[in-house]
């Protein structure tokens, strides 16, 4: 889907009674090294259309705060040209570790209320009454947060009624906020946010493998790749792996060979031996040929293989 198609999908979400915002993260410099989009939006909309979202960890550098830009007020549809510019920026930054354009937010509430809400969302509780800061508005982190809810609409999105962003696999996601009693964050939320950097690392290697994979042995990335990677990180830990390198290696093998690789007895025995001997996992797994992997996984559901 090109940026024009993406702009079409975003434009369809606009309703006359809603504000249309876009969220930009100055910490994520585009490939060209400047903030041309932010400059263009400021020029087209005026300074009052821009408001900073405070970050507790960046109190010393407020110029690096995320910027919430109001593209349109109620009663006035967002500029098609500006939507296309934001859509292009979102797609260009899709595979960067940190996204310059985080998403589009539709709400009845004004910018100051949404900015305050975003700042509050970044304070994630640990179950003991303490809070830690996580920039959950970043698309990969937001994808992981949304996945912790059995019903996504129970997430803490309101007063944002429609929160659109590109998932780790490039799909446009629409989180719909409801004006009802919100459910608390699920217990795994903070642990999964702690894993975000590791998830990003796995995704980066996975994309490189995908780019260089042969047609005979493809390694594709699904729409919600970050969630898949997070689940496989959990699988790796359940097998006793604790070193980040080993966890990443095994997660990548599950992503590229089979998602249920952790259920193969021979693999479990190998990992148990590796853990007991405190040896690195990668050299041991590298000894297997593609044919050996096929034999090891032939009893697993083929419909899930490298999906």
C-alpha positions as CSV (number, residue, x, y, z in Angstrom):
1,X,0.0,0.0,0.0
2,X,1.4,3.4,-1.0
3,X,1.2,6.5,1.1
4,X,-1.8,7.7,-0.9
5,X,-3.7,4.6,0.0
6,X,-2.7,5.0,3.6
7,X,-3.9,8.6,3.6
8,X,-7.2,7.4,2.2
9,X,-7.7,5.0,5.1
10,X,-6.8,7.7,7.7
11,X,-9.1,10.2,6.0
12,X,-12.0,7.9,6.2
13,X,-11.7,7.9,10.0
14,X,-12.4,11.6,10.3
15,X,-15.8,12.7,11.6
16,X,-17.0,16.3,11.8
17,X,-17.2,16.3,15.6
18,X,-13.6,15.1,16.1
19,X,-10.2,16.7,16.4
20,X,-7.5,15.0,14.2
21,X,-4.0,14.9,15.7
22,X,-0.7,13.4,14.6
23,X,2.0,12.5,17.1
24,X,5.7,13.1,16.2
25,X,8.7,11.9,18.1
26,X,11.7,14.3,17.7
27,X,14.0,11.6,19.3
28,X,13.6,9.7,16.0
29,X,15.5,11.6,13.4
30,X,14.4,10.7,9.8
31,X,17.0,9.3,7.4
32,X,17.7,12.7,6.1
33,X,18.7,13.9,9.6
34,X,16.2,16.8,9.9
35,X,12.7,17.5,11.1
36,X,11.3,18.7,7.7
37,X,7.8,17.4,8.4
38,X,7.6,19.1,11.7
39,X,8.7,22.3,10.2
40,X,6.2,22.0,7.4
41,X,3.3,21.3,9.8
42,X,4.3,24.3,12.0
43,X,4.4,26.5,8.9
44,X,1.0,25.2,7.5
45,X,-0.9,25.1,10.8
46,X,0.7,27.7,13.0
47,X,2.5,27.4,16.4
48,X,-0.8,27.1,18.4
49,X,-1.5,23.8,16.6
50,X,1.5,22.1,18.2
51,X,1.7,21.1,21.8
52,X,4.4,19.1,23.6
53,X,3.7,15.9,25.5
54,X,5.8,16.0,28.7
55,X,8.3,13.1,29.3
56,X,9.4,12.7,32.9
57,X,12.7,11.3,31.7
58,X,13.4,14.3,29.4
59,X,12.6,17.1,31.8
60,X,16.1,18.4,31.1
61,X,15.5,18.5,27.4
62,X,11.9,19.6,26.7
63,X,12.8,20.2,23.0
64,X,12.9,16.4,22.6
65,X,9.4,15.9,24.0
66,X,6.9,14.3,21.6
67,X,4.9,16.8,19.6
68,X,1.1,16.5,19.2
69,X,0.0,18.3,16.1
70,X,-3.7,19.2,15.6
71,X,-4.3,18.7,11.9
72,X,-8.0,19.6,12.1
73,X,-10.5,21.0,14.5
74,X,-14.1,19.8,14.7
75,X,-16.0,20.9,11.7
76,X,-13.0,21.2,9.4
77,X,-11.6,18.1,7.6
78,X,-7.8,17.6,7.7
79,X,-5.8,18.8,4.7
80,X,-5.4,16.0,2.2
81,X,-1.9,17.3,1.5
82,X,-0.9,17.2,5.1
83,X,-2.4,13.7,5.6
84,X,-0.3,12.4,2.6
85,X,2.8,14.0,4.1
86,X,2.3,12.3,7.4
87,X,1.4,9.0,5.7
88,X,4.7,9.2,3.7
89,X,6.7,9.9,6.8
90,X,5.1,7.0,8.6
91,X,5.9,4.5,5.8
92,X,9.4,5.8,5.3
93,X,10.2,5.3,9.0
94,X,8.4,1.9,9.3
95,X,11.6,-0.1,9.7
96,X,13.6,2.4,11.8
97,X,14.2,1.4,15.4
98,X,12.5,4.5,16.6
99,X,9.6,6.0,14.5
100,X,9.5,9.7,13.7
101,X,5.7,9.6,13.1
102,X,4.0,7.6,15.8
103,X,0.3,7.7,14.7
104,X,-2.9,9.6,14.2
105,X,-5.4,10.3,17.0
106,X,-9.0,11.2,16.6
107,X,-10.9,12.6,19.6
108,X,-13.6,14.9,20.8
109,X,-11.0,16.2,23.4
110,X,-8.7,19.2,22.6
111,X,-4.9,18.9,22.3
112,X,-4.1,19.8,25.9
113,X,-6.3,17.0,27.2
114,X,-4.8,14.4,24.8
115,X,-1.3,15.5,25.6
116,X,-2.0,15.1,29.3
117,X,-3.5,11.6,28.7
118,X,-0.5,10.5,26.6
119,X,1.8,11.6,29.4
120,X,-0.2,9.7,32.0
121,X,-0.2,6.5,29.8
122,X,3.6,6.4,30.0
123,X,3.4,5.9,33.8
124,X,3.1,2.1,33.9
125,X,2.5,0.4,37.3
126,X,4.4,-2.6,38.5
127,X,1.7,-4.2,40.6
128,X,3.2,-2.9,43.9
129,X,2.0,0.6,43.6
130,X,5.2,1.9,42.0
131,X,5.3,3.5,38.5
132,X,8.0,3.4,35.8
133,X,8.2,5.5,32.6
134,X,7.7,3.8,29.3
135,X,7.1,5.7,26.0
136,X,4.1,3.5,25.2
137,X,3.0,5.8,22.3
138,X,5.9,4.4,20.2
139,X,4.2,2.1,17.7
140,X,6.0,-1.2,18.7
141,X,5.4,-0.5,22.4
142,X,1.8,0.4,21.7
143,X,1.4,-2.8,19.7
144,X,2.8,-4.8,22.7
145,X,0.6,-3.0,25.2
146,X,-2.6,-3.5,23.1
147,X,-1.8,-7.2,22.9
148,X,-1.8,-7.7,26.6
149,X,-5.6,-7.1,26.6
150,X,-7.9,-10.0,25.8
151,X,-10.3,-7.4,24.4
152,X,-8.4,-4.5,22.9
153,X,-11.2,-2.1,23.4
154,X,-10.7,-2.4,27.2
155,X,-7.3,-0.7,26.8
156,X,-6.7,2.8,28.2
157,X,-7.2,4.7,24.9
158,X,-10.1,7.0,25.8
159,X,-10.5,10.0,25.4
160,X,-8.8,9.0,22.1
161,X,-11.7,7.4,20.2
162,X,-9.6,6.2,17.3
163,X,-5.9,5.7,17.6
164,X,-4.3,4.7,14.3
165,X,-0.7,3.5,13.8
166,X,1.3,1.2,11.6
167,X,2.1,-2.1,13.3
168,X,5.5,-3.7,13.3
169,X,4.6,-5.5,10.1
170,X,3.1,-2.4,8.4
171,X,-0.6,-2.9,8.9
172,X,-2.7,0.1,9.9
173,X,-4.2,-0.6,13.3
174,X,-7.1,1.3,14.8
175,X,-7.4,1.2,18.6
176,X,-10.9,2.3,19.5
177,X,-11.4,4.0,22.8
178,X,-14.6,3.6,24.7
179,X,-16.1,6.1,27.2
180,X,-16.8,3.5,29.8
181,X,-15.0,2.3,32.9
182,X,-11.5,1.4,31.9
183,X,-9.8,-1.9,32.8
184,X,-6.5,-1.9,34.7
185,X,-3.3,-2.7,32.9
186,X,-2.8,-6.5,32.7
187,X,-0.1,-7.9,35.0
188,X,2.4,-8.7,32.2
189,X,2.3,-5.1,30.8
190,X,5.4,-3.8,32.5
191,X,7.4,-6.9,31.9
192,X,6.6,-6.8,28.2
193,X,7.5,-3.1,28.1
194,X,10.9,-4.0,29.7
195,X,11.4,-6.4,26.7
196,X,10.7,-3.8,24.1
197,X,14.4,-3.2,23.2
198,X,15.0,-6.9,22.9
199,X,11.9,-7.2,20.7
200,X,13.2,-4.4,18.5
201,X,16.5,-6.1,18.2
202,X,14.9,-9.4,17.1
203,X,12.7,-7.5,14.6
204,X,15.8,-5.8,13.1
205,X,17.6,-9.1,12.5
206,X,14.4,-10.7,11.3
207,X,13.9,-8.0,8.7
208,X,17.5,-8.4,7.5
209,X,17.0,-12.1,7.1
210,X,13.8,-11.4,5.2
211,X,15.6,-9.1,2.9
212,X,18.3,-11.6,2.2
213,X,16.2,-14.8,2.3
214,X,16.1,-17.0,-0.8
215,X,12.8,-17.7,-2.5
216,X,13.2,-21.4,-1.6
217,X,13.4,-20.6,2.1
218,X,11.5,-17.4,2.8
219,X,11.3,-15.7,6.2
220,X,8.3,-13.4,6.1
221,X,7.2,-10.8,8.7
222,X,3.5,-10.9,9.7
223,X,1.4,-7.8,10.5
224,X,2.0,-8.1,14.2
225,X,5.6,-9.2,14.2
226,X,6.4,-7.5,17.6
227,X,3.8,-9.6,19.4
228,X,5.1,-12.8,17.8
229,X,8.6,-11.9,18.8
230,X,7.5,-11.1,22.4
231,X,5.8,-14.5,22.6
232,X,8.9,-16.3,21.4
233,X,11.0,-14.4,23.9
234,X,8.7,-15.8,26.6
235,X,9.2,-19.3,25.1
236,X,12.9,-18.9,25.3
237,X,12.9,-17.9,28.9
238,X,10.5,-20.8,29.8
239,X,13.2,-23.2,28.5
240,X,15.7,-21.7,30.9
241,X,17.5,-19.2,28.6
242,X,18.5,-16.0,30.4
243,X,21.2,-14.3,28.3
244,X,19.8,-11.7,25.9
245,X,21.9,-13.1,23.0
246,X,20.6,-16.7,23.6
247,X,17.0,-15.5,23.9
248,X,17.2,-13.5,20.7
249,X,18.8,-16.4,18.8
250,X,16.1,-18.8,19.8
251,X,13.3,-16.4,19.2
252,X,14.7,-15.9,15.7
253,X,14.8,-19.6,15.1
254,X,11.1,-19.8,16.1
255,X,10.3,-17.0,13.8
256,X,12.2,-18.3,10.8
257,X,11.8,-22.1,11.2
258,X,8.6,-22.8,13.2
259,X,6.7,-21.0,16.0
260,X,6.4,-24.3,18.0
261,X,10.1,-25.2,17.9
262,X,10.1,-25.0,21.7
263,X,7.9,-28.1,21.7
264,X,10.4,-30.3,19.9
265,X,12.0,-32.8,22.4
266,X,15.4,-32.7,20.8
267,X,15.5,-29.0,20.8
268,X,14.4,-28.8,24.5
269,X,17.1,-31.4,25.4
270,X,19.7,-29.4,23.5
271,X,18.8,-26.1,25.3
272,X,18.7,-27.9,28.7
273,X,22.3,-29.1,28.0
274,X,23.4,-25.6,26.9
275,X,21.9,-24.0,30.0
276,X,23.5,-26.5,32.3
277,X,26.9,-26.1,30.7
278,X,26.5,-22.3,30.4
279,X,27.5,-22.3,26.8
280,X,26.2,-20.0,24.1
281,X,23.2,-21.2,22.1
282,X,24.0,-19.9,18.6
283,X,27.0,-22.3,17.8
284,X,25.0,-25.3,18.9
285,X,22.0,-24.4,16.7
286,X,24.2,-23.5,13.8
287,X,25.2,-27.2,13.4
288,X,21.8,-28.1,12.1
289,X,21.3,-28.0,8.4
290,X,18.0,-27.0,6.7
291,X,17.3,-30.6,6.1
292,X,17.8,-31.5,9.7
293,X,15.5,-28.7,10.8
294,X,12.9,-30.0,8.4
295,X,13.1,-33.4,9.9
296,X,12.9,-32.1,13.4
297,X,9.8,-30.1,12.7
298,X,7.9,-32.5,10.4
299,X,5.6,-33.5,13.2
300,X,4.6,-29.9,13.9
301,X,1.6,-28.2,12.2
302,X,2.7,-27.2,8.7
303,X,0.1,-24.5,8.5
304,X,2.1,-22.5,11.2
305,X,5.5,-23.0,9.7
306,X,7.3,-19.7,8.9
307,X,3.9,-18.0,8.7
